[in-house]
């Protein structure tokens, strides 16, 4: 008896970072003649404010991509819920039209949540990448685990997260530890040389170079504002230092961060905001810059592959498994300065030199692709709760 295959696969991407993680898998599926890929592009990809990163997707020449505009507006709960309602209607309409055998999603964004709800209601099975993780400072904590329960197939970045998904009642036979697609991408992408990177950003690297990637703590916006203000206070005192800011996510609280970055740029020499670095430039920055400051998952997952420090501020990434390269600190300018000094110290450099990234598990996209191809599509839709034995 022949195994029923997934012949029409749909992937949803809502922002620049997520597309970078999915890119190798997307290209692999797109080049497979026996599979028709539909790529749905939504969220911040279509926003000029967030760098219009849809252009990066166009350069990759993915054959079948569909734009779904969910009307991103100001960063408040009312408008985000409006965007989600728009997405539910538009995703459902798209799924009815393209009729995919499988939806592939990554992460914990609200765009991904509404796509997953729409797929579930249309009886489309879901494969979820980066489930089982925890970010205690975010509303995304709730969304990620909800997406896990909506999904039939699970691809985790380490074994600890696989065990957590089993704990949530998912069948171990459908959970696969494949490592991080971002860590895999670092090994496959051709990074810029130092001079190429400088030209691409129109800046000159200095004696010291720091990248700042900070996003709203959506469960405590007051704390989020305070922590970012303290980061800027610490950065004010740095000398002979190039500072590059990335754009905050399109979450509630992002406007505060964006506004204060622009004010900081006006008063601090050698500081810049680049709205959409793209994966190649971002990873090249991680290679040539001294360390990353902020609360982004890239500091927790990808930066350790460069044997560089991450100064992680506040509770946004609480609950994630840590590499030894992470320096966790409260949002206090004096403590942040101590963390900066520690990151530059010879003692910590020895730790960095001998570290190995726990999220590195080989060819992640190949593993995901092979698992998808080996699963019987007709048997996967009906889920049963997997009970642990106590």
C-alpha positions as a printed NumPy array, in Angstrom:
array([[  0.   ,   0.   ,   0.   ],
       [  1.42 ,   3.399,  -1.006],
       [  1.874,   6.079,   1.629],
       [ -0.257,   9.147,   0.995],
       [  1.986,  12.177,   0.475],
       [  1.63 ,  15.888,   1.097],
       [  1.478,  17.219,  -2.48 ],
       [  0.364,  20.79 ,  -1.763],
       [  2.178,  22.534,   1.081],
       [  1.465,  26.043,   2.327],
       [  3.926,  28.07 ,   4.441],
       [  3.027,  31.333,   6.191],
       [  5.566,  34.042,   7.021],
       [  4.815,  37.3  ,   8.828],
       [  8.149,  39.044,   9.431],
       [ 11.762,  39.309,   8.274],
       [ 13.337,  37.198,  11.025],
       [ 10.866,  34.35 ,  10.623],
       [ 11.339,  34.245,   6.843],
       [ 15.092,  33.98 ,   7.362],
       [ 14.567,  30.924,   9.554],
       [ 12.214,  29.308,   7.039],
       [ 14.133,  30.259,   3.906],
       [ 16.16 ,  27.06 ,   3.364],
       [ 13.079,  24.899,   3.838],
       [ 10.978,  27.12 ,   1.547],
       [ 13.538,  26.957,  -1.253],
       [ 13.915,  23.179,  -0.849],
       [ 10.154,  22.587,  -1.129],
       [  9.795,  25.094,  -3.97 ],
       [ 12.405,  23.199,  -6.013],
       [ 10.705,  19.812,  -5.495],
       [  8.686,  18.987,  -8.609],
       [  6.343,  16.575,  -6.814],
       [  5.191,  19.288,  -4.362],
       [  3.352,  22.516,  -5.071],
       [  4.331,  25.23 ,  -2.608],
       [  2.17 ,  28.229,  -1.773],
       [  3.92 ,  30.871,   0.325],
       [  1.594,  33.262,   2.149],
       [  3.278,  36.587,   2.967],
       [  1.624,  38.753,   5.609],
       [  2.16 ,  41.014,   8.628],
       [  5.223,  43.262,   8.841],
       [  6.539,  42.007,   5.478],
       [  4.026,  44.328,   3.798],
       [  4.699,  47.362,   6.   ],
       [  6.938,  50.222,   4.871],
       [  7.503,  51.142,   8.512],
       [  9.089,  47.734,   9.189],
       [ 11.336,  47.792,   6.143],
       [  9.027,  46.314,   3.469],
       [ 10.869,  42.986,   3.729],
       [  8.634,  41.437,   1.073],
       [ 11.311,  42.631,  -1.359],
       [ 13.698,  40.035,   0.095],
       [ 11.178,  37.28 ,  -0.696],
       [ 10.761,  38.593,  -4.242],
       [ 14.525,  38.335,  -4.755],
       [ 14.347,  34.624,  -3.91 ],
       [ 11.869,  34.149,  -6.786],
       [  9.489,  31.827,  -4.976],
       [  7.02 ,  30.834,  -7.686],
       [  3.663,  30.938,  -5.871],
       [  3.428,  33.6  ,  -3.189],
       [  0.221,  35.189,  -1.96 ],
       [  0.106,  38.524,  -0.127],
       [ -2.423,  38.805,   2.7  ],
       [ -2.601,  42.302,   4.163],
       [ -3.967,  42.152,   7.71 ],
       [ -3.974,  45.962,   8.02 ],
       [ -1.214,  46.502,  10.581],
       [ -1.823,  49.844,  12.285],
       [ -0.762,  51.352,  15.595],
       [  0.649,  49.139,  18.316],
       [ -2.306,  48.783,  20.67 ],
       [ -4.518,  45.849,  21.629],
       [ -7.581,  47.127,  19.769],
       [ -5.748,  47.413,  16.451],
       [ -3.915,  44.109,  16.863],
       [ -7.24 ,  42.336,  17.473],
       [ -8.617,  44.084,  14.388],
       [ -5.656,  42.785,  12.371],
       [ -6.254,  39.294,  13.741],
       [ -9.923,  39.418,  12.726],
       [ -8.915,  40.503,   9.218],
       [ -6.438,  37.649,   9.088],
       [ -8.94 ,  34.992,  10.141],
       [-11.234,  35.899,   7.252],
       [ -8.495,  36.304,   4.646],
       [ -6.491,  33.188,   5.619],
       [ -9.629,  31.065,   5.565],
       [-10.501,  32.376,   2.111],
       [ -6.985,  31.652,   0.846],
       [ -6.977,  28.114,   2.282],
       [-10.315,  27.331,   0.621],
       [ -8.887,  28.505,  -2.684],
       [ -5.488,  26.742,  -2.644],
       [ -6.621,  23.659,  -0.636],
       [ -3.214,  22.714,   0.863],
       [ -2.54 ,  19.227,   2.248],
       [ -0.348,  20.719,   4.98 ],
       [  0.324,  24.122,   6.575],
       [  3.857,  24.759,   7.887],
       [  4.301,  27.531,  10.477],
       [  7.075,  28.707,  12.765],
       [  7.084,  30.339,  16.17 ],
       [  4.559,  32.244,  18.221],
       [  3.41 ,  35.413,  16.461],
       [ -0.27 ,  36.39 ,  16.399],
       [ -0.187,  36.235,  12.576],
       [  0.815,  32.572,  12.881],
       [ -1.863,  31.94 ,  15.493],
       [ -4.678,  33.178,  13.269],
       [ -3.32 ,  31.266,  10.259],
       [ -3.274,  28.107,  12.406],
       [ -6.857,  28.639,  13.633],
       [ -8.02 ,  29.155,  10.049],
       [ -6.228,  25.99 ,   8.92 ],
       [ -7.643,  23.926,  11.783],
       [-11.194,  25.062,  11.02 ],
       [-10.641,  24.113,   7.378],
       [ -9.394,  20.616,   8.37 ],
       [ -5.845,  21.275,   7.216],
       [ -3.11 ,  19.553,   9.27 ],
       [ -0.342,  21.768,  10.66 ],
       [  3.415,  21.27 ,  11.14 ],
       [  4.821,  23.645,  13.774],
       [  8.518,  24.61 ,  14.055],
       [ 10.068,  25.955,  17.295],
       [  7.294,  24.728,  19.592],
       [  7.742,  23.75 ,  23.23 ],
       [  9.737,  26.885,  24.04 ],
       [  8.89 ,  29.436,  26.679],
       [  9.007,  33.231,  26.762],
       [  7.485,  34.213,  30.077],
       [  7.545,  37.958,  29.417],
       [  5.285,  37.786,  26.377],
       [  1.711,  37.149,  25.33 ],
       [  3.456,  34.949,  22.725],
       [  3.916,  32.38 ,  25.513],
       [  0.185,  31.675,  25.31 ],
       [  0.089,  31.801,  21.521],
       [  2.98 ,  29.375,  20.986],
       [  1.46 ,  26.631,  23.142],
       [ -1.928,  27.218,  21.527],
       [ -0.352,  26.725,  18.096],
       [  1.24 ,  23.525,  19.414],
       [ -2.179,  22.165,  20.386],
       [ -3.579,  23.099,  16.967],
       [ -0.715,  21.264,  15.231],
       [ -0.26 ,  17.596,  14.369],
       [  3.492,  17.572,  13.614],
       [  6.147,  19.232,  15.772],
       [  9.76 ,  20.186,  15.031],
       [ 11.715,  21.341,  18.098],
       [ 15.108,  23.029,  18.451],
       [ 16.364,  20.828,  21.311],
       [ 15.409,  17.688,  23.211],
       [ 14.178,  19.576,  26.285],
       [ 11.479,  21.26 ,  24.197],
       [ 10.495,  17.917,  22.679],
       [  9.873,  16.573,  26.187],
       [  7.796,  19.645,  27.014],
       [  5.51 ,  19.032,  24.024],
       [  5.025,  15.415,  25.143],
       [  4.072,  16.86 ,  28.52 ],
       [  1.379,  18.883,  26.703],
       [ -0.273,  15.67 ,  25.51 ],
       [  1.229,  15.409,  22.023],
       [  2.226,  12.01 ,  20.637],
       [  6.04 ,  11.496,  20.796],
       [  5.886,   9.769,  17.395],
       [  4.993,  13.115,  15.827],
       [  7.609,  15.236,  17.648],
       [ 11.083,  15.583,  16.163],
       [ 14.149,  17.342,  17.586],
       [ 15.744,  18.826,  14.453],
       [ 17.719,  21.727,  15.927],
       [ 17.311,  25.391,  15.066],
       [ 16.79 ,  26.422,  11.419],
       [ 18.514,  29.717,  12.26 ],
       [ 21.673,  27.954,  13.433],
       [ 21.618,  25.865,  10.262],
       [ 21.233,  29.029,   8.167],
       [ 24.4  ,  30.495,   9.686],
       [ 26.409,  27.537,   8.393],
       [ 24.872,  27.657,   4.9  ],
       [ 24.783,  31.36 ,   4.142],
       [ 27.734,  33.231,   2.635],
       [ 28.419,  36.056,   5.051],
       [ 29.706,  39.473,   4.028],
       [ 33.34 ,  40.343,   4.472],
       [ 33.942,  43.163,   6.905],
       [ 34.315,  45.739,   4.121],
       [ 31.234,  44.426,   2.276],
       [ 29.202,  44.728,   5.468],
       [ 30.368,  48.306,   5.988],
       [ 29.401,  49.251,   2.441],
       [ 26.006,  47.554,   2.676],
       [ 25.115,  49.565,   5.805],
       [ 27.024,  52.727,   4.81 ],
       [ 28.889,  52.743,   8.131],
       [ 32.462,  52.175,   9.289],
       [ 33.14 ,  49.631,  12.016],
       [ 34.939,  51.129,  15.012],
       [ 37.142,  49.961,  17.858],
       [ 34.009,  48.629,  19.562],
       [ 30.779,  47.552,  17.854],
       [ 27.455,  46.577,  19.428],
       [ 24.114,  45.527,  17.959],
       [ 20.895,  46.303,  19.854],
       [ 17.829,  44.135,  19.281],
       [ 15.054,  44.945,  21.726],
       [ 11.331,  44.103,  21.446],
       [  8.315,  44.898,  23.651],
       [  7.601,  42.798,  26.739],
       [  3.938,  42.451,  25.883],
       [  2.822,  41.243,  29.319],
       [  4.348,  44.214,  31.132],
       [  4.62 ,  47.272,  28.92 ],
       [  5.595,  49.527,  31.837],
       [  8.591,  47.322,  32.609],
       [  9.414,  47.113,  28.904],
       [  9.621,  50.907,  28.592],
       [ 11.702,  51.187,  31.74 ],
       [ 14.143,  48.479,  30.625],
       [ 14.677,  50.05 ,  27.224],
       [ 15.209,  53.478,  28.769],
       [ 17.892,  51.948,  31.011],
       [ 19.59 ,  50.336,  28.01 ],
       [ 19.78 ,  53.726,  26.286],
       [ 21.146,  55.295,  29.477],
       [ 23.953,  52.719,  29.543],
       [ 24.718,  53.219,  25.844],
       [ 25.018,  57.001,  26.33 ],
       [ 28.246,  56.527,  28.285],
       [ 30.   ,  54.369,  25.666],
       [ 32.857,  55.913,  23.696],
       [ 34.474,  54.858,  20.4  ],
       [ 31.548,  52.497,  19.844],
       [ 29.406,  51.847,  16.782],
       [ 25.812,  51.09 ,  17.791],
       [ 23.359,  49.492,  15.36 ],
       [ 19.666,  49.167,  16.314],
       [ 17.332,  46.67 ,  14.669],
       [ 13.636,  47.438,  14.294],
       [ 11.356,  46.259,  17.139],
       [  8.64 ,  43.716,  16.346],
       [  5.184,  45.001,  15.381],
       [  3.769,  44.331,  18.865],
       [  1.987,  46.51 ,  21.365],
       [  4.651,  48.808,  22.816],
       [  6.835,  48.956,  19.684],
       [  6.026,  52.627,  18.983],
       [  7.659,  53.684,  22.28 ],
       [ 10.853,  51.81 ,  21.381],
       [ 10.885,  53.139,  17.821],
       [ 10.366,  56.75 ,  18.965],
       [ 13.12 ,  56.563,  21.588],
       [ 15.569,  54.999,  19.136],
       [ 15.042,  57.946,  16.781],
       [ 15.618,  60.426,  19.631],
       [ 18.779,  58.562,  20.676],
       [ 20.169,  58.657,  17.12 ],
       [ 19.893,  62.445,  17.071],
       [ 21.992,  62.903,  20.198],
       [ 24.44 ,  59.978,  19.985],
       [ 27.139,  59.96 ,  17.339],
       [ 27.897,  56.687,  15.487],
       [ 24.464,  55.179,  16.176],
       [ 22.109,  53.942,  13.463],
       [ 18.761,  52.228,  12.972],
       [ 18.462,  49.738,  10.108],
       [ 14.828,  48.747,   9.632],
       [ 15.435,  45.515,   7.755],
       [ 18.927,  44.07 ,   7.865],
       [ 17.941,  40.837,   6.143],
       [ 19.384,  37.513,   7.212],
       [ 22.763,  37.839,   5.497],
       [ 23.551,  41.271,   6.92 ],
       [ 22.178,  40.39 ,  10.346],
       [ 24.3  ,  37.253,  10.666],
       [ 27.301,  39.182,   9.318],
       [ 26.757,  41.749,  12.086],
       [ 26.715,  38.943,  14.638],
       [ 30.063,  37.767,  13.266],
       [ 31.867,  41.116,  13.268],
       [ 30.215,  42.919,  16.197],
       [ 31.388,  42.372,  19.766],
       [ 28.052,  41.24 ,  21.2  ],
       [ 24.299,  41.769,  21.106],
       [ 22.251,  43.609,  23.739],
       [ 18.486,  43.296,  24.075],
       [ 15.86 ,  40.61 ,  24.526],
       [ 15.6  ,  38.962,  21.115],
       [ 15.512,  35.182,  20.635],
       [ 18.358,  35.602,  18.116],
       [ 20.641,  36.451,  21.029],
       [ 19.623,  33.252,  22.809],
       [ 19.612,  30.894,  19.811],
       [ 21.835,  32.172,  16.989],
       [ 24.496,  34.425,  18.57 ],
       [ 26.128,  31.505,  20.482],
       [ 27.127,  29.984,  17.111],
       [ 29.585,  32.874,  16.709],
       [ 31.049,  32.305,  20.193],
       [ 29.97 ,  35.817,  21.106],
       [ 28.216,  37.114,  24.216],
       [ 24.557,  38.041,  24.504],
       [ 23.513,  40.551,  27.148],
       [ 19.879,  39.607,  27.681],
       [ 17.781,  42.31 ,  29.357],
       [ 14.642,  41.653,  31.384],
       [ 12.16 ,  38.748,  31.5  ],
       [ 11.159,  38.471,  27.808],
       [ 13.232,  35.328,  27.233],
       [ 12.691,  33.766,  30.671],
       [ 11.943,  30.066,  30.313],
       [ 14.233,  29.411,  27.347],
       [ 17.104,  26.938,  27.585],
       [ 20.384,  28.858,  27.856],
       [ 23.852,  28.555,  26.343],
       [ 26.737,  29.574,  28.61 ],
       [ 27.306,  32.636,  26.428],
       [ 24.223,  34.417,  27.781],
       [ 24.577,  37.151,  30.402],
       [ 21.162,  37.783,  32.   ],
       [ 20.667,  41.172,  33.637],
       [ 17.853,  43.337,  35.005],
       [ 16.873,  46.57 ,  33.281],
       [ 19.247,  48.772,  35.262],
       [ 21.852,  50.942,  33.54 ],
       [ 24.589,  50.234,  36.113],
       [ 24.019,  46.472,  35.897],
       [ 23.98 ,  46.683,  32.113],
       [ 27.345,  48.475,  32.177],
       [ 28.753,  45.748,  34.447],
       [ 27.47 ,  43.157,  31.963],
       [ 29.164,  45.045,  29.1  ],
       [ 32.451,  45.048,  31.   ],
       [ 32.052,  41.323,  31.73 ],
       [ 31.44 ,  40.582,  28.037],
       [ 34.732,  42.321,  27.188],
       [ 36.688,  40.586,  29.975],
       [ 39.345,  37.935,  29.311],
       [ 37.599,  35.622,  31.783],
       [ 34.351,  35.607,  29.811],
       [ 36.176,  35.367,  26.482],
       [ 37.548,  31.995,  27.635],
       [ 33.977,  30.811,  28.262],
       [ 32.978,  32.005,  24.801],
       [ 35.907,  30.276,  23.108],
       [ 34.987,  26.848,  24.482],
       [ 31.203,  27.095,  24.061],
       [ 29.115,  24.964,  21.681],
       [ 25.629,  25.965,  20.625],
       [ 23.078,  23.549,  22.111],
       [ 20.632,  24.354,  19.274],
       [ 22.989,  23.038,  16.581],
       [ 21.632,  19.703,  15.364],
       [ 22.886,  19.531,  11.783],
       [ 20.88 ,  20.015,   8.611],
       [ 17.606,  21.159,  10.132],
       [ 15.713,  21.947,   6.924],
       [ 16.69 ,  18.569,   5.407],
       [ 15.411,  16.783,   8.502],
       [ 12.112,  18.678,   8.455],
       [ 11.663,  18.025,   4.734],
       [ 12.368,  14.279,   5.024],
       [  9.963,  13.893,   7.95 ],
       [  7.205,  15.732,   6.105],
       [  7.746,  13.459,   3.089],
       [  7.602,  10.274,   5.204],
       [  4.353,  11.019,   7.086],
       [  1.03 ,   9.616,   5.906],
       [ -1.095,  12.686,   5.222],
       [ -4.408,  10.823,   5.591],
       [ -3.645,   9.564,   9.092],
       [ -2.333,  12.781,  10.606],
       [ -5.434,  15.002,  10.894],
       [ -7.17 ,  13.228,  13.809],
       [ -5.383,  13.911,  17.102],
       [ -5.509,  11.947,  20.318],
       [ -4.323,  13.249,  23.661],
       [ -1.174,  11.415,  24.76 ],
       [ -1.381,  10.682,  28.495],
       [  1.782,  10.474,  30.572],
       [  2.086,   7.53 ,  32.932],
       [  2.251,   8.661,  36.557]])
